Amino acid sequence: MTHAEEPTLKATLELVQELRLRQATLEAQNEVFRRAEADLNTARARYIECYDLAPVCYLILDAKGRVLEANLTSAALLGVLRSTLILQPITRFILEPDQDLYERQRIQALRDGQSGPFEIRMRRPDGSNFWAHMTTIGALDEEGAQVWRVVVLDISDQKRSETLLLRSETDLKESQGLAHIAGWEWDAARDEMNWSEEFAHILGLPPGRTSMTREESLLLYVPSAGEALDALSTRSMLTGEPYEIILEVAAPATGTRWVLGRGEVHRDASGAIQGLRGTLQDITERKRAETEGARLQDQLLQANRMESLGSLAGGVAHDMNNVLAAILSLATVHLEIQAPGSPVHQAFEIISQAATRGGAMMKRLLGFARTSPVEVLDLDMNALVRGEIALLERTTLYRVTLAMDLAEGLRPIRGDPAALSNALMNLCVNAVDAMPGSGTLTLRTRNLGLDWIEVRVSDTGTGMPKEILAKALDPYFTTKDVGKGTGLGLPLAYSTVRAHGGELEILSRPGVGTRVKMRFPASNLAAPIPVPGASPAPGPDAPSMAILLVDDDELVRASAGTILEFLGHTARVAPSGEKALAEIGAGFRPDLVILDMNMPGLGGSGTLPRLRALLPQVPVLLATGRADQAALELILAHPQVTLLSKPYSFDDLRTRLKAASNHLES
């Protein structure tokens, strides 16, 4: 190598080195490019994967509305293969009635570069439809041509929910209307009340008016109700607690109504109280039903109380009648023995009168226990009223003015004339006593349809306050002075009406007067039941008879035995029905039997059929202080049985014995 060649070699080596460096740089750059390309391919693959598998439908349309690109979700949503979707006009998948809407939105997109979101109905080739939420945005493709990116969401479930919600709201409004429930809301900032149509209907407001101030709304209720509502709603605003209240409304169009109001605070998104909202329900019918239920409950309690008192009175009267029977029997015997006008005769006369008076009291007590009339006949209540008025006119009616309004053609009832006359008399006397100065006593009768009649006794007297009226049917409750009233008039009238299957109602106001309504079932005009126990007038004493006296009370056996012996009869006594049957079974053959109705064991009702089987023709006097339906049925079921009321006197027993003797002789 020459000296001249050395620079050239050096330059070549440097060039080679530089080329190697550049090659390394290029290789490094190529590696970066390869990695970037790999990342780009990965990102593209991920984009395509996200694009295809996105849960929404992505479409790219050309200017004519044909599909250029579509993801897999689009194909699945539209029900076609993606390959067949390309170059298809999008209108193919839009329902005809909604294509005008699509066209308007496309024109807007052409003008503004995009369309606002809109809802449209789309269809699939298989005929199924769905609701879509569509948004269109304009763009340019790689070649600068106009394209449209379209996003479609299936909102069918949402639309179904909206439909169900709307239907539920409609059903709720209809249900609220049927249940008379109204909605309302009060905006505290604007002091404005708004309400539903039912609210206006309940409160009798004009249909066109839908708002007012809270103060105006409170004036819709009666004053006390409005004040209570004001206090509760104010408290609710301060505490945030809901409230519930029953209010009385004086509605101009519908009259007085009762409503149930419920309210709660209304808060905004931050939790601040904005006002109140709630419901108003018309509960007028419920209140009426509750009032009627309370009235019926009071009647039931009163009936149960009277039934309990009746049972007690029946037991007490039975025992007292036995005592009085013994006293009256012996007293009347001695009246026959003692010389008239003598001190002893006068003493026994007083004893007899006292016992008779006590017996009358026992009969009044037994009115509580009676569940059916003693005597049952077809009765003309008009005639009964006239008879009582004729009696009162000779005693107390001179103090008041009488007015009678008796219905023509009044239907008869089945009943006991004595019991009904006594009840009517008690009511009239009470009415006259309630008018100490003067006043008007009105008696009115009416047919209530074909099944009931009504007898009304009204006065213009002092009337009764509620606390007195509540006790009016309690036995022995009276507002009269001592010795002027027993407190049994109204209770006995109530018991009598109840025993006839009827109803008694008392209406009274202080200073206005009292009205008593008695309602009875009308008669079907069945034949009257014959009156048992009728007897001829007393005559000469009956011939001597062998008499079996059956009574569990020792006093009755002793006193009645004394009378029988005084009248010349032979008496054999038995303390029970079982003992009496044993006497007859042992061969005793009485000419007459006096049988007590109320005894332990078989009692009169169990003894009489057995007695009648052993002695078919022997007369029987059925002795009882309680002539109820059971006693009447026994008398009607067995021949030769006569009622003997306790307490009975010497003359009563002599009369019955004479009648029985006459029958035996015949």
Buried (B, 14 or more C-beta within 10 A) or exposed (E): EEEEEEEEEEEEEEEEEEEEEEEEEEEEEEEEEEEEEEEEEEEEEEEEEEBBEBEBBBBBBBEEBBBBBBBBBBBEBBBBEBEEBEEBEBBBBBBEEBEEBBEEBBEBBBEEEBBEEBBBBBBEEEEEEBBBBBBBEBEEEEEEEEBBBBBBBBBBEEBEEEEEEEEEEEEEBEEBBEEBBBBBBBBBEEEBBBBBBBBBBBBBBEEEEBBBEBEEBBEBBBEEBBEBBBEBBEEBBEEEEEBEBBBBBBBEEBEEBBBBBBBBBBEEEEEEBBBBBBBBBBBBEBBEEEEEEEEEEEEEEBEEEBBEBBEBBBBBBBEBBBBBBBBBBBBBBBBBEBEEEEEEBEBBBEBBEBBBEBBEBBBBBBBBBBEBBBBBBBBBBBEBBBBBBEBBEEEBBEBBEBEEEBBEEBBBBBBBBEBBBBBBBBBBBBBBBBBEEEBBBBBBBBBEEEEBBBBBBBBBBBBBEEEEBEEBBBBEBBBEEEEEBBBBBBBBBBBBBBBBBBBBBBBBBEEEBBBBBBBBBBBEEEEEBEEBBEBEEEEEBBEEBEBBBBBBBEBBBBBBBBBBEBBEBEBBBBBBBBBBBEBBEEEBEBBBBBBBBBBEEBBBBBBBEBBBEEBEEBBBBBBBBBBBBBBBEBBEEBEBBBBBBBBBBBEBBBBBBBBBBEEBEE
